[in-house]
Amino acid sequence: MKYFSIIVAILLLYGCASTQIKEPVFIKCQIPDVPKPELYPLDESKTYPEKLQSILNNYFLLQKEVEMLRKAQEVCK
């Protein structure tokens, strides 16, 4: 009886070690569509304050996009 329980334990250990999970992975939620921002062009002919304003506007647009992406990621957790 002792050998039988040892053999069963060994078979269970080796039998479970080689199994592979082939189940499909389900996504918790549909990822919302986050539109890309329309960035302002940086022209070389503009003055320094105009260039700076374009850069700041682009920064704020990209910051909004990052916030929306983070909220979408939190929803899907």
N, C-alpha and C positions, 0 to 999 in steps of 0.2 A: 504494500500500500504506500510505503514511503517513496519507493522508486516511481510509482505511478504519479504521485503528486509533484515530484521533481520534474518528470517528463512533461506533464501538463503545463507547469509553470514555464519551462523552457520553450515549449511550443507557443504559448501565449506571448512571450516576450519577442520571439523571432517572427511570429505571425503578424504582430501589430507593427513591427518596425519597418516593414517594407510596403505598407499600404500608402497609396497616393490618393489625395483628395481631388476628385475631378468634378466637383460641383460648380455650377456657375456662380459668379460673384454678383450680387445685386447692389445697385447703387441706392442709397437711402432716399435721395430726392433728385429731382430734375434740377440741374444747374441752371440758374437764371442767366439770361442773356445780358451781358454788361457791354454797352456800346463803347467803342473806342472814341476818345475825345478828338474833336477836330482842332488840332494845334495851330497856333498862329505862326505864319512863316517869318523867319528871321532874315530880313533883307539887309544887305550891306549898305544900301543907300540911305537907310533911316538914321536919324540922330541917336545919340546915346540914350537919352531918356525913352525914346520910342522902342529901342531894342530892349531896354530893361523892362519896360512895361509888357512887351511880348513874352519875354522870358518868365516874368512873374505870372502872367495869365496862363501860360503853358504849365507852369508848376502847379497852380491851383487846380487846373483841369485834371492833371495827372494825379493829384492828391485826392480829388473826388473819386476818380476811377479806382484808386487803391482802396478807399473806404468802402465802395460798393462791392469790390471783390472780397474784402474781408468779411463783410456782412453776409455775402452769399456763401462763403466758406463756413461761417458760424451756423447758418441755417442747415447746412448739410451734415453737421457733426452729429 
